[in-house]
């Protein structure tokens, strides 16, 4: 089957799809928000953008939630320890060697990262996944899609990001003022980033800001505090935010 045929098959199941590139980035300008179950709309997207991989919008639109089990971070070990607690349901192999377990969407369920356990993510309202059979990866189980297990509902996280006060502009210090403006703009960009590219945006913006440490215009503490605020405001987990910031600042210092 071609990627377009896979997309149409998914749509027939009620899953809203959109075209994705080989590197997993959306090919439509508005990403997963362009997802549709309408065959004519899907064919039109294929003509305009081309389906290389098939993306599925998760959550209420598709009545679909996916447990994303990462091969890294001990995700597969968690799955082996807990698979006896999971109902039989549709399962796919992912390109990285992990698993996607498909479930019926639970109202109110949203995306989360490592809140259930390290290496275990939830793709639900506000998110999307790649339909890996469109890349000829294995369907491990074609069992009917089960209800979302109640015990997998992630614990709620604080709704408020850590407080951060914008830095003051210093009159006469052009280098400091330029760096401060760049920091404020980076915070706004990361905080407004959509699901699927938040960690990459946090890493790129932090790495870019590190040049101001070398020039003496900003301190690592100022950058780390501001970007932690931005990352958590975007919906990332605190542990992931701290690790990404530390990695970006460390890479820039080498």
VOSE-559622 format. One record per residue (C-alpha): residue number from 0; z, x, y. Coordinates in steps of 0.05 Angstrom, whole numbers. Layout:
BEGIN
 num      z      x      y
 NUM      Z      X      Y
...
***
This chain:
BEGIN
 num      z      x      y
   0      0      0      0
   1    -13     22     71
   2     42     23    124
   3     10    -40    155
   4     13    -75     88
   5     86    -56     81
   6     99    -82    151
   7     67   -149    135
   8    106   -153     70
   9    171   -141    108
  10    152   -194    158
  11    140   -244    102
  12    212   -231     81
  13    235   -250    151
  14    247   -178    175
  15    222   -163    245
  16    181    -98    244
  17    152    -48    294
  18    111     16    288
  19    146     83    281
  20    119    154    282
  21    129    206    228
  22    188    236    266
  23    222    167    266
  24    212    154    340
  25    185     85    360
  26    112     82    378
  27    122     22    424
  28    148     33    495
  29    207    -14    484
  30    225     10    414
  31    255    -39    365
  32    256    -94    418
  33    181   -101    403
  34    196   -120    331
  35    162   -183    306
  36    152   -224    243
  37     86   -253    269
  38     28   -225    228
  39    -20   -228    287
  40     28   -192    332
  41     41   -140    279
  42    -34   -128    270
  43    -42   -122    345
  44     14    -70    348
  45    -21    -32    292
  46    -87    -31    331
  47    -52     -9    395
  48      0     39    368
  49    -10     49    294
  50     41     42    238
  51     57    110    208
  52    126     88    186
  53    154     17    188
  54    216      3    230
  55    258    -59    219
  56    302    -88    273
  57    370   -101    241
  58    420   -155    260
  59    410   -228    275
  60    335   -222    288
  61    321   -203    215
  62    386   -230    185
  63    395   -160    157
  64    449   -107    158
  65    442    -40    125
  66    494      8     99
  67    465     77    114
  68    494    129     66
  69    480    199     91
  70    471    256     42
  71    508    300     91
  72    581    292    111
  73    601    272     40
  74    566    204     45
  75    540    206    -27
  76    609    226    -52
  77    638    164    -18
  78    584    121    -50
  79    598    148   -120
  80    672    134   -110
  81    661     64    -84
  82    598     38   -117
  83    638     -3   -166
  84    665    -43   -106
  85    595    -57    -79
  86    554   -118   -102
  87    485   -109   -132
  88    435   -111    -75
  89    369    -82    -53
  90    372     -6    -45
  91    323     47    -21
  92    322    123    -22
  93    317    154     47
  94    275    214     68
  95    338    257     76
  96    361    241      6
  97    410    187     25
  98    412    113     11
  99    400     48     48
 100    436    -12     19
 101    410    -79     46
 102    456   -138     60
 103    453   -205     94
 104    475   -197    166
 105    546   -218    182
 106    551   -252    251
 107    583   -205    301
 108    571   -142    259
 109    545    -85    302
 110    521    -14    290
 111    573     40    279
 112    575    113    261
 113    624    141    210
 114    675     87    225
 115    679     66    151
 116    679    139    128
 117    644    204    145
 118    571    199    128
 119    573    122    125
 120    538     86    182
 121    525     12    194
 122    458    -12    221
 123    466    -83    245
 124    461   -119    312
 125    430    -73    365
 126    400    -25    315
 127    343    -11    268
 128    325     26    205
 129    263     56    173
 130    234     18    115
 131    227     80     71
 132    182     49     17
 133    128     52     72
 134    133    128     63
 135    127    120    -13
 136    201    133    -25
 137    236    101    -83
 138    262     30    -86
 139    325     42   -126
 140    341    -32   -135
 141    302    -95   -119
 142    361   -140   -132
 143    370   -201    -87
 144    402   -182    -21
 145    477   -193    -24
 146    526   -217     28
 147    558   -163     71
 148    623   -142     36
 149    683   -160     79
 150    719    -96     63
 151    662    -57     95
 152    672    -89    163
 153    687    -29    209
 154    752    -28    246
 155    743    -46    320
 156    740     11    369
 157    766     12    440
 158    717    -22    487
 159    732     23    546
 160    704     94    550
 161    751    150    572
 162    761    150    647
 163    721    199    687
 164    719    207    762
 165    653    231    793
 166    659    299    824
 167    665    305    899
 168    608    333    940
 169    626    396    977
 170    595    402   1046
 171    556    466   1055
 172    554    486    981
 173    483    468    963
 174    486    497    893
 175    549    459    876
 176    521    394    906
 177    456    401    866
 178    495    413    802
 179    541    354    816
 180    482    308    827
 181    450    332    762
 182    515    318    725
 183    521    248    753
 184    448    233    735
 185    458    259    664
 186    519    215    654
 187    479    153    675
 188    421    171    630
 189    463    182    568
 190    508    121    580
 191    445     78    584
 192    411    106    522
 193    395     57    467
 194    413     61    393
 195    375    113    354
 196    369    167    407
 197    439    170    436
 198    463    233    401
 199    397    269    416
 200    402    249    489
 201    474    273    493
 202    456    339    462
 203    395    351    507
 204    430    331    572
 205    492    374    556
 206    449    434    538
 207    410    426    603
 208    474    422    644
 209    500    486    614
 210    456    527    660
 211    503    508    716
 212    560    542    679
 213    521    606    680
 214    509    600    755
 215    582    583    768
 216    566    514    798
 217    601    474    743
 218    655    490    692
 219    649    475    617
 220    709    428    625
 221    675    388    679
 222    612    381    637
 223    649    364    573
 224    692    311    606
 225    634    277    640
 226    589    278    579
 227    645    253    533
 228    652    193    579
 229    576    182    577
 230    571    189    501
 231    627    140    486
 232    601     91    538
 233    534     93    501
 234    570     72    436
 235    578    138    399
 236    642    155    361
 237    691    203    395
 238    688    254    339
 239    612    255    341
 240    612    261    417
 241    659    321    416
 242    620    356    362
 243    554    347    397
 244    580    371    464
 245    613    432    433
 246    548    449    396
 247    505    440    458
 248    549    483    503
 249    556    535    448
 250    481    539    437
 251    468    546    511
 252    518    603    516
 253    483    645    463
***
